[in-house]
Amino acid sequence: MAVSKTPHMTDYEAERRNFRLEVPEYFNFATEVIDKWASDPNKLAMLWIGEHGEERHITFAQFAERSSRAANALAKLGIKKGDRVLVMLPRIPEWWESVLGLMKIGAIPIPCTTLLTPKDIQFRAEVSEAAAFITDSEGADKFDQVRSQCPGIKVAILVEPNQDVGGREGWTSYHQVVDEASPVFTGPKTRSDDPCMVYFTSGTVGYPKMVLHTHASYPIGHTITGKYWLDLHENDLHWNLSEMGWAKAAWSNLFGPWVMGAAMFIQDARGKFNALETLEMLHKHPITTLCAPPTAYRMLVLDEPLAYLKANPPTALRHCVGAGEPLNPEVIKIWQQSTGMTIRDGYGQTETVLLCANFPPLDVKPALWANPHLVSMSR
């Protein structure tokens, strides 16, 4: 049975009056936040379920060490502060290791969905002026088709469990260079207004555009997400179903949970969404909070999954949210009747916007690089 907890927000007006996000002159999520939690060598950061059902418990201390190794390895390969790096990986721990490592050296990760085509990769590499690309064998097959059209990418890094690049010309083995690197990183600090991460828009109208985030805008700003919308506490286990190429993953698979000290449940699920498998995970593992798109919730309350849900309820779930599009009231009602929990629909725009009124403005350098595809910088 789920253990109820007092929500972080019980009095909105009082919370709004007293709320403020402090933005120091220097900040780096990978060092300030991850290293803080890593001081407890046993503190869980991630419960990871592999593609074939293998299970790993990964601590903050392990992520701190592996990201430092990644930072040193990437720097040795010539990646430096300000370089843009495409990261196209499925839900595997190396995504977090490499992204945190890039943050440590002040490079700028650009998460990419694994659904990208070779032409999509070429477009992103060109407009972002990317210097490196980190991917797995599936992504490497796509990139090799357009590599001659991506002259700016000087470093191509292959993430494969067996550490072997498989005879691929021009590829560096991620595991080989990271395993050999020092576990201690001593690079320079990053400023809060330094660029941290770039996401591409979906490109629904016209070509995708880049949105740049600083070391404060997402890493500090998503304290609001973790604390109020996801209502995360330090001993929670949070599951967000988002694929790693979307900005939703940054909100709920990186910054939001970890700034609160919560652990993440990550299932390396590939292919079509499996409603029964999702409910099995909720029943088997002590997942306390869930974030899923409305499409997933609609599938979870179809006849067969709903019958399983009623017979095998979630073990520890206490808080559910939906994001991406409006969720129809009928689904919310069925879920509430079956689980006793109400799906908090939408991102919580009102709370977020009003609380952000107390987020001090950032002195961000305009035009960090001249690029017509860079449309905005999110605060």
C-alpha positions as CSV (number, residue, x, y, z in Angstrom):
1,M,0.0,0.0,0.0
2,A,1.2,3.5,-0.7
3,V,2.3,5.6,2.2
4,S,0.6,9.0,2.2
5,K,2.7,12.1,2.6
6,T,1.9,15.7,3.3
7,P,2.2,17.6,0.0
8,H,4.8,20.3,-0.3
9,M,2.1,22.8,-1.1
10,T,-0.8,22.9,1.3
11,D,-1.4,26.7,1.2
12,Y,-0.8,28.2,-2.2
13,E,-1.0,31.8,-1.3
14,A,1.5,31.3,1.6
15,E,3.8,29.3,-0.6
16,R,3.7,32.0,-3.3
17,R,4.6,34.7,-0.8
18,N,7.5,32.9,0.7
19,F,8.8,31.1,-2.4
20,R,12.1,32.2,-4.1
21,L,14.6,30.4,-6.2
22,E,18.1,31.5,-5.3
23,V,20.5,31.7,-8.3
24,P,24.1,31.9,-7.3
25,E,26.8,33.4,-9.6
26,Y,28.3,30.0,-10.2
27,F,26.3,26.8,-10.5
28,N,26.6,23.4,-12.1
29,F,23.9,20.8,-11.6
30,A,26.3,17.9,-12.2
31,T,28.6,19.0,-9.4
32,E,26.5,21.0,-7.0
33,V,23.5,18.6,-6.9
34,I,24.8,15.2,-7.8
35,D,27.9,15.5,-5.7
36,K,25.8,16.7,-2.8
37,W,23.7,13.5,-2.8
38,A,26.7,11.4,-3.5
39,S,28.1,12.2,-0.1
40,D,25.9,9.3,1.1
41,P,27.5,6.4,-0.8
42,N,24.4,4.3,-0.5
43,K,21.8,6.8,-1.7
44,L,19.9,5.4,-4.6
45,A,19.7,7.6,-7.7
46,M,18.1,5.1,-10.2
47,L,16.5,1.8,-10.3
48,W,17.1,0.7,-13.9
49,I,15.4,-2.1,-15.8
50,G,17.1,-3.1,-19.0
51,E,15.6,-4.0,-22.3
52,H,15.7,-7.7,-21.4
53,G,14.6,-7.4,-17.8
54,E,18.0,-7.0,-16.2
55,E,18.0,-4.8,-13.1
56,R,20.5,-2.4,-11.7
57,H,20.5,-0.2,-8.6
58,I,22.7,2.9,-9.3
59,T,23.7,5.3,-6.6
60,F,24.4,9.1,-6.8
61,A,28.0,8.2,-5.9
62,Q,28.2,6.0,-8.9
63,F,26.8,8.7,-11.2
64,A,29.1,11.2,-9.7
65,E,32.1,9.0,-10.4
66,R,31.0,7.9,-13.9
67,S,30.2,11.5,-15.0
68,S,33.6,12.7,-13.8
69,R,35.2,9.9,-15.8
70,A,33.0,10.9,-18.8
71,A,34.0,14.6,-18.3
72,N,37.7,13.8,-18.3
73,A,37.4,11.4,-21.3
74,L,35.4,13.8,-23.4
75,A,37.8,16.7,-22.6
76,K,40.7,14.5,-23.6
77,L,39.0,13.8,-26.9
78,G,39.0,17.6,-27.5
79,I,35.5,18.5,-26.4
80,K,35.6,21.8,-24.6
81,K,33.4,24.4,-22.9
82,G,30.8,25.8,-25.3
83,D,30.9,22.9,-27.7
84,R,27.6,21.5,-28.8
85,V,27.2,17.7,-28.6
86,L,24.4,15.7,-30.0
87,V,23.4,12.9,-27.6
88,M,21.1,10.2,-29.1
89,L,20.7,7.3,-26.8
90,P,17.8,5.2,-25.5
91,R,17.0,4.9,-21.8
92,I,20.4,3.6,-20.7
93,P,22.6,4.9,-17.8
94,E,25.2,6.2,-20.2
95,W,22.7,8.9,-21.2
96,W,22.9,10.4,-17.7
97,E,26.7,9.8,-17.4
98,S,27.5,11.6,-20.7
99,V,25.0,14.5,-20.2
100,L,26.3,15.1,-16.7
101,G,29.9,14.8,-17.9
102,L,29.3,17.3,-20.6
103,M,27.8,19.7,-18.1
104,K,30.8,19.4,-15.9
105,I,33.2,20.6,-18.7
106,G,30.8,23.3,-19.7
107,A,29.9,21.7,-23.1
108,I,26.3,21.8,-24.2
109,P,24.4,18.5,-24.7
110,I,21.7,18.4,-27.3
111,P,19.4,15.5,-26.5
112,C,17.9,13.8,-29.6
113,T,15.1,11.3,-29.9
114,T,16.1,7.9,-31.2
115,L,13.3,8.3,-33.8
116,L,15.5,10.8,-35.8
117,T,16.2,9.9,-39.4
118,P,19.7,10.3,-41.0
119,K,18.5,13.6,-42.5
120,D,17.2,14.8,-39.2
121,I,20.6,14.1,-37.6
122,Q,22.4,16.0,-40.4
123,F,20.0,19.0,-40.0
124,R,20.6,19.2,-36.3
125,A,24.4,18.8,-36.6
126,E,24.5,21.6,-39.2
127,V,22.3,24.2,-37.6
128,S,23.7,23.6,-34.0
129,E,27.3,23.5,-35.3
130,A,27.8,20.4,-33.3
131,A,31.3,19.3,-32.6
132,A,30.6,15.7,-31.4
133,F,27.9,13.0,-31.5
134,I,27.3,10.3,-28.8
135,T,25.0,7.4,-29.8
136,D,24.6,3.7,-29.9
137,S,24.9,1.2,-32.9
138,E,21.5,2.0,-34.2
139,G,22.3,5.7,-34.2
140,A,25.7,5.1,-35.7
141,D,24.2,3.3,-38.7
142,K,22.1,6.4,-39.3
143,F,24.9,8.9,-38.8
144,D,27.3,7.0,-41.1
145,Q,24.8,7.6,-44.0
146,V,25.2,11.4,-43.6
147,R,28.6,11.7,-42.0
148,S,30.2,13.3,-45.1
149,Q,27.5,16.0,-44.8
150,C,28.4,16.8,-41.1
151,P,32.0,18.1,-41.4
152,G,31.7,20.0,-38.1
153,I,31.4,16.8,-36.1
154,K,35.0,15.9,-35.3
155,V,34.3,13.3,-32.5
156,A,31.9,10.4,-32.9
157,I,31.4,8.3,-29.8
158,L,29.8,4.8,-29.8
159,V,28.1,3.5,-26.7
160,E,28.0,-0.3,-26.7
161,P,28.0,-2.6,-23.7
162,N,30.9,-4.8,-25.1
163,Q,33.1,-1.7,-25.4
164,D,33.9,-2.6,-29.0
165,V,33.3,-0.2,-31.9
166,G,33.0,-3.3,-34.1
167,G,35.4,-2.2,-36.7
168,R,33.5,1.0,-37.4
169,E,36.0,3.5,-38.9
170,G,36.0,6.9,-37.2
171,W,34.2,5.8,-34.0
172,T,35.5,6.0,-30.4
173,S,34.4,3.5,-27.8
174,Y,32.6,5.3,-25.0
175,H,33.2,2.6,-22.4
176,Q,36.9,2.2,-23.3
177,V,37.7,5.9,-22.9
178,V,35.5,6.5,-19.9
179,D,36.7,3.4,-18.0
180,E,40.3,4.5,-18.5
181,A,39.6,8.1,-17.4
182,S,40.3,9.5,-13.9
183,P,37.3,9.4,-11.5
184,V,38.2,12.8,-10.2
185,F,37.2,15.9,-12.1
186,T,38.7,19.3,-11.3
187,G,37.7,21.5,-14.2
188,P,36.7,25.2,-13.9
189,K,33.3,26.2,-12.5
190,T,30.4,27.3,-14.8
191,R,28.4,30.5,-14.3
192,S,24.7,30.3,-13.8
193,D,24.2,32.2,-17.0
194,D,26.5,30.0,-19.0
195,P,24.7,27.8,-21.7
196,C,23.9,24.4,-20.4
197,M,21.5,22.5,-22.7
198,V,19.8,22.8,-26.1
199,Y,16.6,21.2,-27.2
200,F,15.1,21.3,-30.6
201,T,11.4,22.0,-31.0
202,S,9.2,19.4,-32.6
203,G,9.1,21.2,-35.9
204,T,5.3,21.0,-36.2
205,V,5.3,24.3,-38.2
206,G,8.5,24.7,-40.3
207,Y,11.9,23.4,-39.4
208,P,12.7,22.6,-35.8
209,K,14.2,25.4,-33.8
210,M,16.8,25.4,-31.0
211,V,15.9,26.5,-27.5
212,L,18.9,27.2,-25.2
213,H,18.8,26.8,-21.5
214,T,21.4,28.0,-19.0
215,H,22.8,26.3,-15.9
216,A,20.0,28.1,-14.0
217,S,17.0,28.0,-16.2
218,Y,16.4,24.3,-16.3
219,P,18.6,22.9,-13.5
220,I,17.4,25.4,-10.8
221,G,14.0,26.3,-12.4
222,H,12.8,22.7,-12.4
223,T,12.9,22.7,-8.6
224,I,9.3,23.9,-9.1
225,T,8.6,20.7,-11.2
226,G,10.1,18.3,-8.7
227,K,8.8,19.9,-5.5
228,Y,5.3,21.1,-6.5
229,W,4.0,19.4,-9.6
230,L,5.6,15.9,-9.0
231,D,5.5,16.5,-5.2
232,L,8.7,14.5,-4.8
233,H,10.3,13.7,-1.4
234,E,13.8,12.5,-0.8
235,N,12.9,8.8,-0.5
236,D,10.5,8.7,-3.5
237,L,10.9,6.5,-6.6
238,H,9.7,8.4,-9.6
239,W,8.7,7.0,-13.0
240,N,8.4,9.2,-16.0
241,L,7.6,7.4,-19.3
242,S,9.2,10.0,-21.6
243,E,11.8,9.0,-24.1
244,M,15.1,10.8,-23.6
245,G,15.1,13.0,-26.7
246,W,12.2,15.2,-25.5
247,A,12.4,18.1,-23.1
248,K,9.9,16.3,-20.8
249,A,12.8,14.0,-19.9
250,A,14.8,16.9,-18.7
251,W,12.0,18.0,-16.4
252,S,11.1,14.6,-14.9
253,N,14.0,12.3,-15.8
254,L,16.8,14.5,-14.7
255,F,16.5,17.9,-13.0
256,G,13.1,17.7,-11.2
257,P,13.6,14.3,-9.3
258,W,17.3,14.7,-8.6
259,V,17.2,18.2,-7.3
260,M,14.8,16.8,-4.7
261,G,17.0,13.9,-3.9
262,A,14.4,11.4,-5.2
263,A,15.4,8.3,-7.1
264,M,14.2,7.5,-10.7
265,F,12.7,4.4,-12.0
266,I,13.8,3.9,-15.6
267,Q,12.7,1.1,-17.9
268,D,14.6,0.8,-21.2
269,A,11.4,0.0,-23.0
270,R,11.6,0.2,-26.8
271,G,9.0,0.0,-29.5
272,K,5.3,0.4,-28.9
273,F,3.9,1.3,-25.4
274,N,2.9,-1.8,-23.5
275,A,0.1,-1.1,-21.1
276,L,0.1,-4.4,-19.3
277,E,3.9,-4.3,-18.8
278,T,3.6,-0.8,-17.4
279,L,1.0,-2.0,-14.8
280,E,3.2,-5.0,-14.0
281,M,6.1,-2.6,-13.2
282,L,3.9,-0.5,-11.0
283,H,2.8,-3.6,-9.1
284,K,6.3,-5.2,-8.8
285,H,8.4,-2.2,-7.9
286,P,8.0,0.5,-5.1
287,I,7.2,3.3,-7.6
288,T,5.7,6.2,-5.7
289,T,5.0,8.8,-8.3
290,L,4.1,8.5,-12.0
291,C,4.2,10.9,-15.0
292,A,2.7,9.6,-18.2
293,P,1.2,11.2,-21.4
294,P,-2.5,11.1,-21.8
295,T,-2.2,8.5,-24.6
296,A,-0.6,6.1,-22.1
297,Y,-3.3,6.7,-19.4
298,R,-6.0,6.0,-22.0
299,M,-4.4,2.6,-22.8
300,L,-4.0,1.8,-19.2
301,V,-7.8,1.9,-18.6
302,L,-8.8,-0.3,-21.6
303,D,-10.6,-3.5,-20.7
304,E,-7.6,-6.0,-20.4
305,P,-5.2,-3.6,-18.6
306,L,-8.0,-2.3,-16.4
307,A,-8.8,-5.9,-15.3
308,Y,-5.1,-6.4,-14.4
309,L,-5.0,-3.1,-12.6
310,K,-7.9,-4.0,-10.4
311,A,-6.5,-7.4,-9.6
312,N,-2.9,-6.2,-9.2
313,P,-2.9,-2.6,-7.9
314,P,0.3,-0.5,-7.8
315,T,2.4,-1.4,-4.7
316,A,3.4,2.1,-3.6
317,L,1.9,4.7,-6.0
318,R,0.6,7.8,-4.3
319,H,0.8,10.6,-6.9
320,C,0.0,10.7,-10.6
321,V,0.4,13.4,-13.2
322,G,-0.3,13.7,-17.0
323,A,1.4,16.0,-19.5
324,G,1.6,16.7,-23.2
325,E,-2.0,17.3,-24.0
326,P,-5.4,17.5,-22.1
327,L,-6.6,14.2,-20.6
328,N,-10.3,13.5,-21.0
329,P,-12.3,13.4,-17.8
330,E,-13.6,9.9,-18.3
331,V,-10.1,8.5,-18.1
332,I,-9.3,10.5,-14.9
333,K,-12.6,9.2,-13.4
334,I,-11.9,5.5,-14.2
335,W,-8.3,5.8,-12.9
336,Q,-9.6,7.4,-9.7
337,Q,-12.2,4.7,-9.2
338,S,-9.6,1.9,-9.8
339,T,-6.7,3.3,-7.8
340,G,-8.1,6.0,-5.5
341,M,-5.8,8.5,-7.1
342,T,-6.6,11.6,-9.2
343,I,-4.4,12.2,-12.2
344,R,-3.2,15.8,-12.0
345,D,-3.7,16.8,-15.6
346,G,-1.4,19.2,-17.4
347,Y,1.8,20.8,-16.4
348,G,0.3,23.0,-13.7
349,Q,0.8,26.1,-15.7
350,T,-0.8,28.4,-13.2
351,E,1.3,27.3,-10.3
352,T,4.5,27.3,-12.4
353,V,3.9,30.8,-13.9
354,L,3.0,32.4,-10.7
355,L,5.8,30.9,-8.7
356,C,8.2,31.8,-11.4
357,A,7.3,35.4,-10.8
358,N,9.7,35.1,-7.8
359,F,12.5,33.6,-9.9
360,P,15.1,36.4,-10.2
361,P,15.9,37.5,-13.7
362,L,19.1,36.1,-15.2
363,D,21.7,38.4,-16.7
364,V,22.0,36.3,-19.8
365,K,24.4,37.2,-22.6
366,P,22.4,37.8,-25.8
367,A,23.5,36.0,-28.9
368,L,25.8,33.5,-27.4
369,W,26.5,32.4,-30.9
370,A,25.1,33.9,-34.1
371,N,22.5,31.4,-35.4
372,P,19.1,32.1,-37.0
373,H,17.8,28.7,-35.8
374,L,18.3,29.7,-32.1
375,V,15.0,31.2,-31.4
376,S,14.8,31.8,-27.6
377,M,16.4,31.2,-24.3
378,S,14.1,29.8,-21.6
379,R,14.3,31.3,-18.2
